[in-house]
Amino acid sequence: MLITRKVIEDEFLRADKGLEHCWALLTDLKAFALNTENFIERFITFQDTLASMIFRLQTIRDQIIVEEKSIVTDKSKYKPDWFVNRLRLLARYKKGIDLVVCMAKAQGDAYAYFFYQNDLALLSEHYGHERVINHTAGIGERGELEFLKKVKQIEGNFTLFHGITNILRYGDFSFIDLKNLKVVHIGELKTSQIDHETLDLNLHLIKRKDAEVVPPKLPLTNPEMEKTRRGRQLVGIANFMIRGRNSTDPSTNLTNKSYADDVNILVKNTKLDAINLAQTSPGTAFCCLKFRRASLYTRIFKREYQDLTAMSGGKLAETAVSMVKRGSANNGIVIGQLLYNPDFSDKNTPGTVPIFWNPMDNAVLKRIYFVDCVIISLFNPAHLIDEIAEMGFTVESKYVPKAKEPKNPRKVIQRFDLFISYIMNYLLTENFVTDAVKEAVEYAKEKPLSQVSLRLQQHVDILK
């Protein structure tokens, strides 16, 4: 099939309708509006809609690759200008498809978090695995989609498909006990093709109750199984389940301090086709660029999201200057983007909650998720780093120009830049970070240790 603009427009129109359908279910789920029309059916088929959309988009992407290879093979048949322009256009279509898949999986992350909200230790283990990137619609993906459509539960446990998410990275499926929202099994599916119309699906379940009786020594090994890729995957999942069992939640809960309200107001107060800024602390600011509603095709291919500095008419630069801390050697401006990276890839970080579950207006969240507005975060680490230094700590950060020899080797904060990600990408405040450090100090007083492992975890009360 020749990939034309109409093919892409039609597929994006279909995807846009699917995204709207899924968003409606998410907002009903967030409001716990269980009595809305066809809620149960939409709740169950949410994954079918999202997974089918992703599969169709990846099928088109595969067809683009086939055409690219054919054009390159027959290069001598084409005029040079046509050859270059056609390959450039096809590459643009591929990138556009990848962006839409990222948008779909952002909704999938919000959906999946609902089921993992009581299993945060296990979710953290998922984050520890390398990010799964898949751009193809092969036999394995077809098998997963067919399994999802036909198997909604096993032993009464709800089927949750990892392929619609960025955050679930071990195995292909989780099976959830809906009574307590806990993972019961992790499933790995193997698909083989019998003939043109028949697939053979083989699901291997790793049961959580089995992991609970395994001796705590890690990692488990099985040399015989690990000779094959599938065997290595199964051993990896078993170790994942055991680590999740051994993980413990923090003994102290800190109250979330968030910039969600500030961003909510910022988006509401920004005019269409305009830029607005809000400085929320001496070292933190957010910039909103709001667009008019448009088709998904227009959002992906006809908007420029990159050069916001030029589009702001100097406002970004003025704000950056106002955030400089006089007399500090740690000044510097870090620029980020809420929810998506500039290429729309996800920004998921261990210990965080998808921003969908923040207490923000659904209309504001929809603009962010559907890229009808872009939120840029600006952060000068000097204010926070200097405050931590006043508490007697040395900070290890790539944003500290010259690392100093710590006065007290026992008072060094490592991996400090993770805190910056929490602030810029997940709207936590600097006060939340300093409170966490103070809490670690108190903990160390009670239990003198050479090292305190501080694992921040956002908490959002989903089931009020």
Summary of the structure (lengths in Angstrom):
residues: 464
radius of gyration: 24.1
end to end distance: 50.5
largest distance: 76.9
contacts: 1398
relative contact order: 0.10
helix: 48%
strand: 15%
